Amino acid sequence: MTTPQVPRTVKLGDILPSLGSFESVLQSLKSYPLWPVVLREALLDRAISGVVCSEEEFETSWVLWCKRNEVDSSAPAYEGLSVNEMRNAATRGKRIEKFKEQSFGKLVPEYFRLRKGELDRVLLEVVQFQHEAVAEEALFRCQGGEQSLEAAAHELAHRDGEDLAMKRVGPIGLSRLGVKLSTLVHGSVAGALLGPKKIGHFHVVVRVLELHEASLDDRTRHRMLDELLNQWLEQQIAALTGRAPKPAVRDDVSPLQIASSD
């Protein structure tokens, strides 16, 4: 019986022969999708180079880092890092948080004011009518307390030419409603009946079920600081690479198509 051969230990040069010097490493990284990540992290390292943690902050960060990476704090060993490198890795997140606060903390209130219209969230009932007269009749019945919006839409469907389905939308940021629907809802209160509003090919009637106004609490402040940091990093990377800055990607600003179009 032949004894199976143990695979030879692979060396870095076997899989990445081009990485023979710092210059070749740099050129290879630039051709990989990792390059923007490398630039971002290098910029962050430079930004926090002068930020220090107190002894208490270090101890807290060190304990959490060791626990997260299953490292014995009394005899630390991790991925070939030196003790100093592990200490820097442990406090890096804290130093980034301190840098964000020091650099952008004063900008948060004004930035929040600019973003508030996108952060306010609503929960709506929406019905799209083909005929304005039918939409007005449904709104009249609801305003008089005669029927709910859903019941009025169901009863009037035969006059509109097709089944009328009431959509429940949200909770969702106002900016995702599209310009016309957002304008209709803006400034309203919970319970308000709005419309008819011509949006695309439809006449829209809306009931505002809930309105959650954004406030600058700790969670929102943290989000604003993250956005400001990401914008700053994007500007720095754009300057280094010569390309135009990429627009910020946020989960609350993609328009939601309630009707066919605005």
C-alpha positions as CSV (number, residue, x, y, z in Angstrom):
1,M,0.0,0.0,0.0
2,T,1.4,3.3,-1.1
3,T,1.7,6.0,1.6
4,P,0.1,9.2,0.3
5,Q,2.4,12.1,0.1
6,V,1.9,15.1,2.3
7,P,1.4,18.2,0.2
8,R,4.4,20.5,0.2
9,T,4.0,23.7,2.2
10,V,3.1,26.5,-0.1
11,K,5.3,29.5,-0.1
12,L,4.2,33.1,-0.9
13,G,6.4,33.1,-4.0
14,D,4.6,30.1,-5.3
15,I,1.2,31.8,-5.6
16,L,2.3,35.4,-5.9
17,P,5.7,35.3,-7.7
18,S,5.3,39.0,-8.6
19,L,5.5,40.0,-5.0
20,G,9.3,40.1,-4.8
21,S,9.7,43.7,-3.6
22,F,7.7,46.5,-2.1
23,E,7.3,48.1,-5.5
24,S,5.9,44.9,-7.0
25,V,3.6,44.4,-4.0
26,L,2.3,48.0,-4.5
27,Q,1.7,47.5,-8.3
28,S,-0.1,44.2,-7.7
29,L,-2.4,45.7,-5.0
30,K,-3.3,48.5,-7.4
31,S,-4.7,45.9,-9.8
32,Y,-6.7,44.1,-7.1
33,P,-10.1,45.1,-5.8
34,L,-8.4,45.5,-2.4
35,W,-6.6,48.7,-3.4
36,P,-9.4,51.2,-2.3
37,V,-9.6,49.3,1.0
38,V,-5.8,49.6,1.5
39,L,-5.9,53.3,0.7
40,R,-8.8,53.9,3.1
41,E,-7.1,52.0,6.0
42,A,-3.8,53.7,5.3
43,L,-5.5,57.1,5.4
44,L,-7.2,56.2,8.7
45,D,-3.9,55.1,10.2
46,R,-2.3,58.4,9.2
47,A,-5.2,60.3,10.6
48,I,-5.2,58.6,14.0
49,S,-1.4,58.6,14.3
50,G,-1.5,61.5,16.8
51,V,-4.6,60.2,18.7
52,V,-3.8,58.5,22.1
53,C,-5.9,56.5,24.5
54,S,-6.0,56.8,28.2
55,E,-4.8,53.8,30.3
56,E,-8.4,53.0,31.1
57,E,-9.4,53.1,27.4
58,F,-6.5,50.9,26.5
59,E,-7.4,48.3,29.1
60,T,-11.0,48.2,28.0
61,S,-10.0,47.9,24.3
62,W,-7.4,45.3,25.1
63,V,-9.8,43.0,27.0
64,L,-12.4,43.2,24.2
65,W,-9.9,42.6,21.5
66,C,-8.4,39.6,23.2
67,K,-11.8,38.1,23.8
68,R,-13.0,38.8,20.2
69,N,-9.8,37.1,18.8
70,E,-9.5,34.3,21.4
71,V,-6.2,35.6,22.5
72,D,-4.7,34.8,26.0
73,S,-3.9,38.3,27.3
74,S,-1.3,36.9,29.7
75,A,0.7,35.4,26.8
76,P,-0.7,37.1,23.6
77,A,0.0,35.5,20.3
78,Y,-2.0,36.3,17.1
79,E,-1.3,36.0,13.4
80,G,2.4,36.6,13.9
81,L,1.9,40.1,15.3
82,S,4.2,41.7,17.8
83,V,2.8,42.8,21.2
84,N,3.0,46.4,20.1
85,E,1.1,45.6,16.8
86,M,-1.5,43.8,18.8
87,R,-1.8,46.8,21.2
88,N,-2.3,49.1,18.2
89,A,-4.9,46.8,16.7
90,A,-6.8,46.6,20.0
91,T,-7.0,50.4,20.3
92,R,-7.5,51.3,16.6
93,G,-11.3,51.3,16.7
94,K,-11.2,53.6,19.8
95,R,-8.7,56.0,18.3
96,I,-10.9,56.2,15.1
97,E,-13.9,57.1,17.3
98,K,-11.9,59.8,19.0
99,F,-10.6,61.1,15.7
100,K,-14.2,61.3,14.3
101,E,-15.4,63.3,17.4
102,Q,-12.4,65.6,17.4
103,S,-12.6,66.3,13.7
104,F,-16.3,66.3,12.9
105,G,-18.1,66.6,16.2
106,K,-18.8,70.3,15.8
107,L,-20.2,69.7,12.3
108,V,-22.8,67.2,13.4
109,P,-25.7,69.5,14.4
110,E,-25.7,71.4,11.1
111,Y,-25.2,68.1,9.1
112,F,-28.1,66.6,11.0
113,R,-30.3,69.6,10.1
114,L,-29.4,69.0,6.4
115,R,-30.1,65.3,6.6
116,K,-33.2,65.4,8.8
117,G,-35.7,65.4,5.9
118,E,-34.1,62.1,4.8
119,L,-34.1,60.7,8.3
120,D,-37.7,61.4,9.3
121,R,-39.7,58.2,8.7
122,V,-43.4,57.7,7.9
123,L,-45.8,54.7,7.7
124,L,-48.5,55.3,5.0
125,E,-51.5,53.8,3.4
126,V,-51.5,54.5,-0.3
127,V,-54.1,53.9,-3.0
128,Q,-53.5,54.8,-6.7
129,F,-56.6,55.7,-8.7
130,Q,-56.7,56.0,-12.5
131,H,-59.5,58.7,-12.4
132,E,-59.3,61.8,-10.3
133,A,-63.1,61.9,-9.7
134,V,-63.0,58.4,-8.1
135,A,-60.0,59.5,-6.0
136,E,-61.8,62.6,-4.8
137,E,-64.9,60.4,-3.9
138,A,-62.8,58.0,-1.9
139,L,-61.1,60.9,-0.1
140,F,-64.5,62.5,0.7
141,R,-65.8,59.2,2.2
142,C,-62.8,58.9,4.4
143,Q,-62.8,62.5,5.6
144,G,-66.4,62.2,6.6
145,G,-65.7,59.0,8.6
146,E,-67.9,57.0,6.3
147,Q,-65.3,54.5,5.4
148,S,-61.7,53.5,5.7
149,L,-59.4,54.2,2.8
150,E,-59.2,50.5,2.0
151,A,-63.0,50.0,2.1
152,A,-63.6,53.0,-0.1
153,A,-61.0,51.8,-2.6
154,H,-62.6,48.4,-2.7
155,E,-66.1,49.7,-3.1
156,L,-65.1,52.2,-5.8
157,A,-62.9,49.8,-7.8
158,H,-65.6,49.1,-10.4
159,R,-65.8,52.8,-11.3
160,D,-62.0,53.1,-11.7
161,G,-61.7,50.3,-14.3
162,E,-59.6,47.9,-12.2
163,D,-59.0,46.5,-8.8
164,L,-57.7,49.1,-6.4
165,A,-55.1,47.7,-4.0
166,M,-54.1,49.6,-0.9
167,K,-50.4,49.6,-0.3
168,R,-48.9,49.9,3.1
169,V,-45.5,51.7,2.8
170,G,-42.9,52.1,5.5
171,P,-41.7,52.9,7.9
172,I,-39.6,54.6,5.3
173,G,-37.5,57.8,5.0
174,L,-39.4,60.7,3.4
175,S,-36.7,61.1,0.7
176,R,-37.4,57.5,-0.5
177,L,-41.0,58.4,-1.4
178,G,-40.0,60.4,-4.5
179,V,-40.3,64.1,-4.9
180,K,-44.0,64.5,-5.3
181,L,-45.2,62.1,-2.7
182,S,-42.6,63.4,-0.2
183,T,-43.8,66.9,-0.8
184,L,-47.4,65.8,-0.2
185,V,-46.6,64.1,3.1
186,H,-44.1,66.6,4.4
187,G,-45.4,68.7,7.3
188,S,-48.4,66.4,7.9
189,V,-49.4,64.6,11.1
190,A,-50.3,61.1,12.0
191,G,-53.9,60.4,10.9
192,A,-53.9,62.9,8.1
193,L,-55.7,62.1,4.8
194,L,-53.9,63.6,1.8
195,G,-54.5,64.0,-1.9
196,P,-55.6,63.4,-4.6
197,K,-52.1,64.0,-6.0
198,K,-51.2,63.4,-9.6
199,I,-48.1,61.2,-9.6
200,G,-47.1,59.6,-12.9
201,H,-50.3,58.1,-14.4
202,F,-52.2,57.9,-11.2
203,H,-54.1,60.1,-8.7
204,V,-52.8,59.1,-5.3
205,V,-54.6,59.3,-2.0
206,V,-52.6,58.8,1.2
207,R,-53.4,58.2,4.9
208,V,-50.5,58.9,7.3
209,L,-50.5,56.2,9.8
210,E,-47.3,57.1,11.7
211,L,-44.8,59.8,11.6
212,H,-41.4,59.3,13.3
213,E,-39.4,62.5,13.5
214,A,-35.7,62.0,13.7
215,S,-33.8,63.3,16.7
216,L,-30.1,63.7,17.3
217,D,-29.8,60.9,19.8
218,D,-26.6,58.9,20.4
219,R,-27.3,56.4,17.7
220,T,-28.0,59.1,15.1
221,R,-25.0,61.1,16.2
222,H,-22.8,58.1,15.7
223,R,-24.3,57.6,12.2
224,M,-23.7,61.3,11.3
225,L,-20.1,61.0,12.4
226,D,-19.6,57.9,10.3
227,E,-21.1,59.6,7.2
228,L,-18.8,62.7,7.7
229,L,-15.8,60.5,8.1
230,N,-16.6,58.5,5.0
231,Q,-17.1,61.7,3.0
232,W,-13.7,63.0,4.2
233,L,-12.0,59.6,3.3
234,E,-13.6,59.7,-0.2
235,Q,-12.3,63.2,-0.8
236,Q,-8.8,62.1,0.3
237,I,-8.9,59.0,-1.9
238,A,-10.1,61.0,-4.9
239,A,-7.3,63.5,-4.4
240,L,-4.8,60.6,-4.3
241,T,-6.1,58.8,-7.3
242,G,-7.2,61.7,-9.5
243,R,-10.7,60.5,-9.9
244,A,-13.9,62.3,-9.0
245,P,-15.3,61.6,-5.5
246,K,-17.9,58.9,-5.4
247,P,-21.3,60.0,-4.1
248,A,-22.2,58.8,-0.7
249,V,-24.2,55.6,-0.6
250,R,-26.9,55.7,2.1
251,D,-29.8,53.3,2.7
252,D,-32.3,56.0,3.1
253,V,-32.0,58.0,-0.1
254,S,-32.9,55.6,-3.0
255,P,-36.3,56.8,-4.4
256,L,-39.1,54.3,-3.9
257,Q,-41.4,54.2,-6.9
258,I,-45.0,54.3,-5.4
259,A,-46.5,55.3,-8.8
260,S,-45.0,54.8,-12.2
261,S,-42.9,57.9,-12.0
262,D,-42.7,61.5,-10.6
